[in-house]
Amino acid sequence: MKVLGIETSCDETGIAIYDSNDGLLAHQLYSQVKTHADYGGVVPELASRDHVRKIVPLVERTLELAKLKKADVDGIAYTRGPGLVGALLAGASMAKALAYALDVPVVGVHHMEGHLLAPMLDEKKPEYPFVALLVSGGHSMLVEVTEIGKYTVLGESVDDAAGEAFDKTAKLLGLDYPGGPLLAKLAENGKTGCYQFPRPMTDRPGLDFSFSGLKTFAANTIRASDGSPQTKANIAKAFEEAVVDTLLIKCKRALKQTGLTRIVLAGGVAANRYLRSQLGEFAQRNKIEVFYPSFEFCTDNGAMIAYAGCMRLVAGETTDKRASVMPRWPIDSLHPPLL
């Protein structure tokens, strides 16, 4: 089954075609970073307009790369939520219009399920069950994954997500948008031990996350510093270490709580090299299997939506073409595709 995937949850337009037999055939991604850079963050109305402008050419280009015609598509998957409502509507409208025109089934995919299943696009795939650490600009959560669609949220953000804290702290350091990757780059030149940042919510039981206080601590530290390039790098290093240590502490607790020995790291922050290295070292010491998506599939992309949608469409699941998008959609409300 050849499935066209459409991702438009925020500020990236992702299109892909996944074949249930041959895997990923082609994918394209357009990032709106330049559009939103002057504003220091995503402007929802501008994001929606950009999706409308780019989605048709990207679909046509993806089909061309896959050497397919529209008539060869057997089903369509789109991001139904969570996300920005206008952006979601752009992708959903395109998906439904194509489904009507081609007379093929359509399925709405949960954005975070797409991220969670992104490692399945690689040759080395994790087996079920596993613990997933989903970390992005809008979400930080630990999920016990029994099978596709069967998710138990073990812990999640109570305020700022890890990626959001990265971006906000980067802005305080005077870095451009999006700041998370730039902060990580700056931290490579920082010296460990110059500053000691707290590890929030690790001094109490539980698996929830809170990075708002850490961001405030960083703001106060930056305000009191001399503002030199090396000092900024040292602060970036201390901040990154605090976030990564906090995530690792919670991962260890989740693995102990569930008794599982397999963990998946996914979401935009999964591209952070320091987090990958630290999680890899922990896994090696404790005989834990760890899986990451390829760097190109860490951020929002159409391939993860095409894959997740394909799994559900193959099992016979479809979404009513009249169904509305879901800007808020708890991941633990999903169900396995065979139900």
N, C-alpha and C positions, 0 to 999 in steps of 0.2 A: 504494500500500500504506500503510495507516494503522498506525503502530507506537506502542504505549504504552511509554514509557521510565520506568524506576524506578531512582533513585540513592539508595543508603543505605550509602555506604562509611565514613562517619565520623559527623559530628554534624549533618548536614542531610538532610532528607527531600525529595527532588526528584522530581516527577512531570511528565511531558510527553507530548504526542501529536504525532508528526511524520508528515506525509503525503508520500510520495515524489513526488507531483505538485504539491501546494499548499504544501509547506513546513511550518513550525511552526504548529500550530493552536491550542495552548494549553499553558500550563505553570504549575505551582504549586511553591512552595518554602517549607518550614518550617525555620527555624533554631533550634537548641537552645542558642544562646549563653547565654540567661538560666539554663538548667538547669545549665550547667557553670561559670558565672562565679564562683560561690562557691568552687570548687575550683581555680581558676586554670588549668584545662586540661580536656580531655575525659576523662570517666569512662566507660570502655567499657560497663559494665553499664547505666548510666543511659541512654547513647546507644541501646543496643539496645531498651530498654523504650519509649523515646520513639518510635522508628521503628514499633514494633508498634502504639502508640496512634494515631499520626497517619496511617499509610499508607493505610488504607481510606478515611477521609474525604477525603484529598487526591486519591485516584484518582477518587472519585465527583465531586468538585468540578471536576477537570480535564476529565472527560468532559462535564460539564454546560456548562463554558465553551466546549468544542469543538462543542457541540450534537450529541453522539454518544451512542449507547447502547453497552453492553459488546459487544453482538453485531456492532457496526461495526468493532471492532478486528481487524486482520488478522494481527498478530504482536506479540510482547512482547519488549522488551530490558531487561536488568537489569545492574547492576554486579556482575560476578563477582569482581572483585579489581583491584588490591590494596586493602587496607583492614582495618578491625577485623572480626574474624571474626564476632562476634555481630551487628554492624550489617549486614554482608554477608548473613548468613543470613536476617535479617528481610526484606530486599528480594527475595532469591532465592526464599524460600518463597512470598511473595505472587505473584511472577511465575510460578512453576511451577504454583501452584494455579489461577491465572486461565487459564493455557495449557491445563491439563487440562480445566477447566470449559468453556472456549470452543472447545476443539479447534483451537488455532492454534499455530504454531511459536514457539519461544522461543530467544533467543540471549543468551549471557553476554558482556558487554562489558568490555574492559579500561578501568579508570578513567582512566588517563593517555592512552589513545587518545581517550577522550571529550574530555578537555581539549585535546588536540592538534588535534582536528577542530572545536572550538567556533567558530573564526572562520568556518567554513562555514555557520553559521546566519545570518550577515549577508549583505547584498546584495552587498557587495564581497568576493568569495571569492578566496583565493590559489590559484594554479595549481601543480601539481606539476612539478618537485621543489622543495623548500625546506628550510631549516634551521629547526628549532623550538626555542625556549628555553622549557622547561617549568619554572616556578618556583612552588612552593606551600609549605605548611607541612611537608609530608613529603618533597618531592622537589625537586631542582634538577638538571636535565639538559639537555644539548644533543643533539638527535636529527636525523639526516639522514633526511628523508622523501621517498622515491621515489614512493610511491603509498600508498593506504590499505593498511595491514597490512605494508608493507615499510619497516622502520625500522632504522636503524643508530645505536646509541648512541655518540656521539662523546666525551662526558664526562658525569660525574655526581657527586653529593655523596659524599665519603668520610666525612663525619660529619654535622654539622647542616646541614639544608637552609636556604635563604635565608629562607623564611617562618618557620621554627622559630627562627632567630637573631633575626629581627624581634620575635617574640612574647616570647622570653626576655629580650632587652634591654629591651623595653618594661616587663616585670615588674620588672626591676632599677631602672628609672626611676620605679617606683611607679604605673604605668598599669594600668587595668583590663584584663580579658580580654574578647575577644581583642585583644592589644596592638599587633599590626602596623599596622592602620589608624590607631590612636591615636598611635603613634610617628611615622608619616608626617605626621599633622596637626600634631603638636608641632614637627616639623622645619621646618614652614613659617615658624615664628617664630624659627628659629635663624640664627646668623650663620656664614657660611662662613669657614674659616681659623682659627677659635679653637682647634680641635683637629685633629691629623693622625693619622688611623687608617690601619693597614696595608691593603693590597690583597692578601689572601691567595692564595698559589699563582700569582701573576702574574709572579714573578721567575724562573720556570722554564718549560720547554716543557710542553705538554699542555693538556687541556680539562676536567680534573676540578675540582671545587669543594670548598672547605673553609671553613666559617664558624664553627667551634667556637672557634678561636683569636681571631677577631675579637670574638666574644661575651665571651671572657675579658678581652680588652683593654678592651672597653667597661665591664665590671664593675670593673676596676681604676681606670679613669678616673672612673667614678661615685663610687667609694669615696673617692677623693682630692679630689673636688670640694667646693664649698661648699654644694651642694644647692639653690641658688636656682632659681626658675622659668626665668630666662634661661639659666643654665648648663645646665640640663637640656635646654632647647631647642637649645642649641649642640651638646651631645653627641649629641642625636638627629639633628641635621643632619649632623654629621661621620660618624655611623654609617651613615645612609642613603646618603650620597655614596660611602662606601667599598664598600658592597654593590653599588650601581648601577654604579660604575666597574669593579668586578671582573666583574660580569655582562657589561658592554659589551666589556671587553678579551677575554673568552672568546668572545663572539659574533663579534667581528672575526676572531679566529683561526679559528673554525669556518667562516666564510664564505670565508676565504682558502684553508683546507685543502680545502674541497669545490669551490671555484670557483663556488659559487652566488651569486645576487644577489637572493635572496628570503628573508625571515625572518619567522617567526610567533612571537609572544609569547603564551603561554597559562598558565593556572593562577592561583591566588588572588593572587599577587604581581603579576600582569599588570595588576591594578587600580591599582597604585601610579602616581600621576600623574608623579612625577619620573622614574621609569624609562621611562615612555611618552615623555615629552618628550625625554629624552636619547637614547633609541633613535631617535626620530623625527628629531632633528637630525643624528645620525650617518648615518641612511639618506639624508637629503636631500643631505648633503655628498658622499656616495659613490655616489649614484645606485642605492641599494638599495631594493627594495620591502619595506615592513613592514606587517604585518597584526596586528590585535588583536581579541579577542572584544569584544562589548559588555560594559559593566561588569557587567550582571546575569548574564552567562555566564562570568565569570572564576572565581568561586567554584564549588563543587560544585553541580550542577543536573541536573535530569532531561532538559532539552532536548538536552544534548550526548550523553547516553546514548541517547536516542530516535533522534537523527540517526545516530550511529555504528552502532547496532543495525539501523536501517533499511537502511543501505548493505549490510550483511552479509546481512540477510534477503532483500533484493531479489535479491542474487546467488545465493541458494539455500543459504546457510550457516545451520545451526541448531546448538543445543547440546542434548545429551542431557538430558532432564528429571531424570535421576538424577545428573548431574554435580555435584560438590562445589564450594564456593566456593574461591577461591585468595587467601588473605591476602597471600601473596608471589607475584608473577607478573612476571617480567622482560618489558618491553615489546618487546624485540628477539626474543622467542620467538614473536611473532605472525606471521601469514602473510596475504597478500592474500586477500580473500573469494572469489575465483574459483578458488582452488586446491582 
